[in-house]
């Protein structure tokens, strides 16, 4: 078995409020959902160490020093916006200076850490550009440039993916034809990036070296809705993510 990778996975959680109207009466209920459970089960089945920080716990649990970051080989952001990292309660409420968590993440990567951003409605630019990653410290280390607007490409008919197997360590052992996805964030690959998978000229998976570290842009969801059951239950899906975290951790 390959050496375990220590993964910090941030995002893929939400609270939702549902209101029902019955004539003149109505009531509301609030629910909490963690799509990250799919990825937790996948990575732990491969023997990796998986730590999840839900969106609402970022201010409390996200690493505040490089020493804390060094507990992890790879950091993955999925469906979580910049405001969650920048509008920290103690700064907003008291005006106190606080650590810029995104700048600190970049320092972690440049010193040798692995970082990946996974697509969604609040990563890259996302829904109505509310992810706000354009112009952020994180954009500077990604293998892609971001648009200045809502970058979602919805493909309800399904986008069929393919790759050139073994053309990159991340694609080692992967088949040429992949399951379909239902959408992605439209990105622009940088000149120094390796584009591993694309759809109609848009990069879906791209990677690059940044300082002593490595970064990855995974332009579609890792869980529903853009990643349908056909994708996240695909027999090669664990291999893909195993390859990704090993490459990001420089253990391919």
N, C-alpha and C positions, 0 to 999 in steps of 0.2 A: 504494500500500500504506500502511496506517495505521502510525503510529509504534510501534516495538517497545516492549513493556513488560518490565521486569526483574522476574522472579518468583522468590521464594524459596519452595520447596515442601518442607514438612517432614512426614515420616511415610511411610505406605504401604510398609512393609518389615517383614519378620519372619524369624526363625530358627525352624525347626520340627524336632522330633525324632520319628522314626518307628521303632517297635519291632515286630519280627516274632517270633512264637513258633512254632517248629517242633518239636513234641514237647517234650522236656525242654531243648532248646536255644533260644536266642534271640539276636538281634543288633539293634543300633540304628544308625540313620544320621541325620545332621543335615544339613538343607538350608537355603539362604538364598533368599528370594524378594523381588523388588521389583515390586509392582504399579504403582509410580510410573512405570514405563517407558511405560505407556499414555499418561499425561498428558505426559510428556516429549516423546514423539513428536508428540502433538497440538499442544502449544504451539510447539515448534520448527518444525513445518510451517507455522505461522502467522507465523513470523518473530520470535517473542518470545525473550528470553533466559531460560533456565530453569536454575536451580540447585537441586539436590536434596540434602537432608540426610536420610539414613536415620535411623530411630529411634535406633539404637545409637550414632550419631555426633553426636547433639544436644549432649551435654556438651562435645565437642571443637570443633564447627564452628559452632554457633549464635551469632549476633552477641552480643557482650558489651557493646557501647556503641552509643549513638545514631549515632555516626559510621559504624560498620559497617552499621547498619540502612539508612543513606541510600544504600547501593549498590542498594537494591531499591525498586521502586515498589509491589509487592504481596507480602504474606506469606500463604501458605496452609498451614493445619494439616489433615492428613488421617489419621485413625486412629492417633493418638498421644496418650498420656495425660499428665496433669499431673506425675506422679512423674518422668517422663523429664526434665522441665525443672527440677524443684525439688530432687531428690535427687542433686545433683552430687557426683561422687566426692571432690573435695578437701574439700567440706564434711562429707560423711558420714564420711570416714576420719580427718580431722584436726580437725574442729570449727572450721575456718577460715570466716570470713564470706565469702559470695560474692554476686554480683549476682543479684537476683531476675529471671530471664529473662522471666517473664510480666508483671511490672510494667513492665519495660523495653519490652516489646512494646506495652503500652498507651500508654506515653509516645510511642512511635514513631507510633502511630495518631493520637493527639491533636494531634501536630505536623503531620499531613497525610498519613500513610501509609495504605495500604489493607490491610485484613485480612479473611480469610475462613476460616471453619471448615467443613470438609466432614465429613459424617456417617460413622459406622462403629461398630465395637465398642469403640473406645477414645477416641472424641471425643464431645462433649456429655457424657452420663453413660455410655451404652454398656452393655456386658455386665456384669451384676451391679453397675452403677454404678462400675466400676473405672476409668473415664476420669477421674472425680473433678473435673470442670470446674465443678460446682455450687459457688458461693461463691468461685470463683477471681477473680483480677484480670480474666481474659479474659471471664468472664460479664458483667462490668459494661459492657463495650463492645459486646457482641453485640446484635443487634436482637431477641433472644429471651431469655426466662427459661427456666431448665432445671428439670427435675423433681428430686426428692430421691432418686430410685430408678432402677433399670434402666429406661431410657426407650425400649428398642427396640420397634418395631412390625414384626413379621415378617408379610409378606403373600405367602405362597407362591403364591396364585392370581393375583398380579399386581395392582398398583395403577396404573390408567390415569390419566395426568396430562394437564392442559390448561391453557391460559393465555389471557389477552386480549392478542393480539399488539399490540406497540407501545404498551402502556400504561405502560411503563417503559423507559428506555434499554437495560437488560439484555435486554429481550424484543424489541428492534428486529429485524425481519426474521424472527422465529420464527413457525412455524405454530401454529394453535390447538391441534391435537391432538398429543400427544407419545407416545413409546413408554412401556411399563409399567416400573415398578420393583418389586423384590421385598421392600422394607422400607425403614424410615427411623427416625430418632430422633424421638420425640414431643416437641415444643417448644411454648412459649407465646409468641406474638408480643407485643412491647411496643407500647404505644400509639403511639409515634413511628415504628414500623417500617412499611415498605411490603412487604406480602405479595404476591409476584409469582405464586407457584404454590402451591396447597394440595391436600390430599387429605382429604376428609371432615372439613373444618374445621381440619385440622392444617397449619401452614405447612411447606412443603417448601423454598421459596426465599424468603428475606426479606432486606431491606437497610435500612440506616439511615446517617445522618450522625452522626459522633462527633467533637466538637471540629472540627479542620480536616480530619480524615480520614473514611474511609468503611469500613463493615463489612458483612459478608454471612454469613448462616447458610444453608448448603446441607445440608439435613437427611438426605440419602441419600448412599450411596457414589458416588464418581466412577468406580470400577472394580468388578469383581465382588466380593461376590456380589449386593448389592442393586442394582447397576447391571449388568444382564445385557448380553449382546452386542447385543441389540436397541437398547439405549440407547447404549453407548459406541461403537458403530459406526454410529450414526444419522447421516445426512448433515448434520443440523443441529447435531450435538454440538460440532464445532469452532466454529461461529458462536456458540453459547451461551457457551462458555468465553472466546472472544475478547471478547464483549460484557461478560462478568463482569469480566475483568481490566482492560479499558479503563475501565469504570465505577469500579472500585475505585481506579484510578490517576487518576481525574478527567480522563479523556481521551475521554469518549464523544462 
